[in-house]
Amino acid sequence: MSADFADPAITADADLGYWLDPTAATNFTGHHQLWIWLRAAPTQRHYDPEQVECHVLTYGGFSESLTLHHPWVRSPHYRVCIGGINLNDRKQRRLHFYTFGGELTVEETAAGATLCRFVSPAPILALSEQNPLTTIFVEEVAATLASERAAWDVQQRQGDFDVLLGAASPLALYCICLRATAEHLRPLRGDVSAPEHQLVHFAEREWARLAQQDGCAAAPATLVELLVEGQTAHLNSSRTGPL
């Protein structure tokens, strides 16, 4: 299926369908790179994706759906938005990943394949039925986004929520979602063997680890605060820009 935890010196012409970098010990911890190969015909030797779906920023700063296929003749560079990265093959077998944002580069390899490279400073999560914790975490992230979007609208704040969200730091978004997940599930975790209890433990441990590395220490407590910071920075840069 993939070369998960394989040699990091993987080449662009590797005979793979997709590859996750080996920086993480488990899929739940996440990875910082996801490479996907799209080819004219299936190899029949591994999972052969035909399409990749994700959301990217437009030049106007808005989020739009993007479907990647082979061959690729559009732009080779994109800013990826927080959300799903979904793979689909000719038999309609789908694989799902989740990103907090990052960069996407699309290139043609020497062997003629289309290589899609997703890179992010925040973990890229592999979603599967075998690892329900990632699914619960992503559901918590979705709930956090919905709650904060509603708060933004009720408070009638300046700036478009989705535009500011797309411009936000992926690592800061990850840290905020870790904190929100722990705060929401902590009163509900109950049985120590329950997935929610395990997720709270992970979120607290992961946030503390990143805080020691200054990854989470500087992140605002809430998403609204992060977006307000982004809006303020944008306004200040506009005022001090060239006349």
Secondary structure, 3 states (H helix, E strand, C coil): CECCCCCCCCCCCCCCCEEECCCCCCCCCCEEEEEEEECCCCCCCCCCEEEEEEEEECCCCCEEEEEECCCCCCCCEEEECCEEEEEEECCCCEEEEEECCEEEEEEECCCCCEEEEEEEEEEEEEEECCEHHHHHHHHHHHHHHHHHHHHHHHCCCCCCHHHHHHHCCHHHHHHHHHHHHHHHHHHHCCCCCCHHHHHHHHHHHHHHHHHHCCCCCCCCCCHHHHHHHHHHHHHHHHHHCCC
